[in-house]
Amino acid sequence: MKFIDPHIHVTSRTTDDYEAMAAAGVAAIIEPAFWLGQPRTNVGSFQDYFSSLVGFEKFRAAQFGIRHYCTIGLNSKEANNEALAEQVMEIMPLFLAKENVVAVGEIGFDDMTALEEKYLRLQLEMAKEVNLPVLIHTPHRNKKQGTYRSMDIIEEHEIPPHLVVIDHNNEETCEEVLRRGYWAAFTIYPKTKMGNERMVEVVKKYGPERIIVDSSADWGVSDPLAVPKTGNLMLERGVPQEHVELTCYKNALAAYSQSGQFEESDWLDPEPIDQRTLFEGNSVLRGGQAPRVDDKQEDDRIIQ
Ligand SMILES: [Zn+2]
């Protein structure tokens, strides 16, 4: 079975994670732009981070057989630095136009401040201009209030709900998010918050329509295999395979393919892995390791 993890911060993860994800059936991933654990102090840091999301990380994932996409946005925490936020807003359109960018995100509320709301609204307008879907991060504190407020604001900006993924849902927010017509994504955190046992119950209760499972794995304690593990647990607990395919693959594909940048054929018919390939002179290999070179159909490709 193939899986999509539509929310994972692989920049913070290791090559072991990539290998394990590929072995577990993860074929494609989406890496949302977010904060890095400490605040950035100048716009150049955002510029280089966005560049790595559309450049090096896509290359690195491909070296392990995984197709990498990203979303570009100013996260809610750093929206609170207004002078910096203004400069980030200026560079965003350049990156939103890059191929492999499948949404504006992740954007939304952290502490529900006035500045967070300001930059949420500005980025919603930007998404409309560039005609991309939106990925909404909902706050971990005041979850219900923050989620409802985000949807109210999206509706004020007249963005249709089928273009918006509301992420980090739980049992308390799910029903209203689905009722209003949005994609409802769930992050499976190890041990805390939404565990995968709880996710199985959510799918049993609400069915698979518009529900998306993701890992949001990052630099913290998190699990890059959360999507395949949850999918397999659903099967064990008697959830029909068709529902597992929808929640762990097809719904994410449907939501983000609205960008025009997210196509199943990209990973169903991939370029063979060739770890001799370089990115700006860099390889993923170290100290004389033997490169993995998969069989090719045609032998006429040029190796750098
Ligand atoms: Zn995230």
Boltz pocket constraint, residues with backbone or C-beta under 6 A from the ligand:
constraints:
  - pocket:
      binder: B
      contacts: [[A, 7], [A, 9], [A, 32], [A, 34], [A, 106], [A, 216]]
      max_distance: 6.0
